[in-house]
Amino acid sequence: MNFTELLSIVSNSDTGISFLQQHNIVKVSEVCENGHIMFIKGSRWRCQKRSCRKEKGLRINNWLTGSRLPIHTIVHFIYYWAREMSSVTFCKRELNMGQNAVVDWSNYLREVCVTEIFLNHIWQSLCGEHVSENKTHLKLSSKIFLNSGLHYN
């Protein structure tokens, strides 16, 4: 996928959420503490039951925890980072990101990749199969890891 194709798929936060759901980074469904089905409203999960209406953040217990960047910006940054095009100057100009955000996200993606590769290596050693049943997720993680400059022996 080139950036033009990605931009046509992920052009705002709503389409960014859908993209991350398709790649198992954000849950497709959620249940509130009272056991009711929730739906996404903006950037939050909201209970459908009128008498309940519990809410919780979409950026909890996933890659987005603690982030404040717009979700589509995160997806675009991951794309550029995997292609080694994530200099601070470039990301400031093209993605409107601050220097600290660029550095933090670069470091974070390296950690995600190292963890994914490490866990997969251990799981393969113990069981002979991949940790992730979702091959797209594993392929993305592997590609990001390989482009991070880190090497696993």
Residue pairs with C-beta under 8 A, 6 or more apart in sequence:
3 76
3 79
3 80
6 75
6 76
6 79
7 76
9 15
9 19
10 16
10 19
10 72
10 75
10 76
11 72
12 72
13 43
13 70
13 71
13 72
15 72
16 70
16 71
16 72
16 74
16 75
17 26
17 40
17 43
17 58
17 71
19 75
20 26
20 62
20 63
20 64
20 71
20 75
21 27
21 28
23 134
23 136
23 137
23 140
24 134
24 137
25 62
25 63
25 64
25 137
26 58
26 62
26 64
27 62
29 37
29 38
30 37
30 38
30 45
30 56
31 37
31 38
32 38
32 45
32 47
32 49
32 52
32 54
32 56
33 54
34 47
34 49
34 52
34 54
36 47
36 48
36 49
36 52
36 54
37 47
37 48
38 45
38 46
38 47
38 48
38 54
38 56
39 45
39 46
39 48
40 46
40 58
43 57
43 58
43 59
43 71
44 55
44 56
44 57
44 58
45 55
45 56
45 57
45 58
46 53
46 54
46 55
47 53
47 54
47 55
58 64
59 65
59 66
59 67
63 74
63 108
63 112
64 71
64 74
67 74
69 77
69 97
69 101
69 105
73 95
73 96
73 97
74 105
76 95
77 86
77 91
77 95
77 97
77 102
77 105
78 109
78 144
80 86
80 90
80 91
80 94
80 95
81 105
81 106
81 109
81 144
81 147
82 140
82 143
82 144
82 147
83 147
84 147
86 102
86 105
86 106
87 102
88 99
88 102
88 103
91 97
91 101
91 102
92 98
92 99
92 102
97 105
109 144
109 148
110 145
110 148
110 150
112 141
112 144
113 141
113 142
113 144
113 145
113 148
113 150
114 145
114 148
114 150
114 152
116 131
116 132
116 138
116 141
116 142
116 145
117 141
117 142
117 145
117 152
118 152
119 131
120 130
120 131
120 132
120 138
121 152
123 129
123 130
123 131
124 130
130 138
131 138
132 138
132 141
145 152
